Amino acid sequence: MQPGPPPTLVFVEVRTRTTNSYGTAEESVGRAKVKSLYRAATTARRETVLPDGTPLPRSRWRVDLVAVDLWPSLSDSAGGTTVRHHEGVE
């Protein structure tokens, strides 16, 4: 849950890449995957409690993408892990 105002329930898809041979992490999330994420989020929002029994408040919601690149660290200033957060993917 992202604190507000207004509080927002965030569903997050995380994609990781260790090479760019097959495209970026962002490119791996196509239209069909986004549609599937929204379908799952909509289904989850119909529930009134989380699996652990925590009440699920009615609030705004969105689907985000977190893209992670795990490149070898070449030095203190080159290479290494990169994280990008995309809010409200469509």
Secondary structure, 3 states (H helix, E strand, C coil): CECCCCCEEEEEEEEEECCCCCCCCHHHCCHHHHHHHHHHHHHHHCCCECCCCCECCCCEEEEEEEEEEEEEEEECCEEEEEEEEECCCC
